[in-house]
Amino acid sequence: MAPEDVYNRTKNMLKISTDHGAYALGTGNSVQEYVPDENYFAMIQAVHDFR
């Protein structure tokens, strides 16, 4: 999945969740080694842009 896809999916999930209550977004405990850094940063950026 490309960083743009992660960004768009994250923003979409945040929008859906705020329409129906709340949504907890996070890594669970840690970012797995196989997750590309740019995808993790795309998720974080989407959260910041959504605020």
C-alpha positions in Angstrom: 0.0 0.0 0.0 1.4 3.4 -0.9 1.7 6.2 1.6 -1.1 8.1 -0.2 -3.4 5.1 0.2 -2.6 4.9 4.0 -3.2 8.7 4.3 -6.6 8.5 2.5 -7.8 5.4 4.3 -6.9 6.9 7.7 -8.7 10.2 6.9 -11.7 8.2 5.7 -11.8 6.0 8.9 -11.6 9.1 11.0 -14.4 10.8 9.2 -16.6 7.7 9.4 -15.8 7.3 13.1 -16.6 10.9 14.0 -20.0 10.5 12.3 -20.7 7.5 14.7 -19.0 8.4 17.9 -15.3 8.0 18.5 -12.3 6.1 17.0 -9.0 5.1 18.7 -6.2 5.2 16.2 -2.8 3.8 17.0 -0.2 1.1 16.4 -1.4 -1.1 19.3 1.9 -1.1 21.0 4.7 -0.7 18.5 5.3 -0.2 14.8 6.3 -3.6 13.3 9.5 -3.7 11.4 7.8 -4.6 8.1 5.7 -1.4 8.1 7.4 1.2 5.9 8.3 4.4 7.8 6.6 6.5 5.1 3.3 4.6 5.7 3.4 5.2 9.4 4.2 8.9 8.9 1.3 9.1 6.4 -1.1 7.8 9.1 0.2 10.3 11.6 0.0 13.2 9.1 -3.6 12.2 8.3 -4.5 12.5 12.1 -2.9 15.9 12.3 -4.6 17.1 9.2 -8.0 15.8 10.4 -8.0 17.8 13.6 
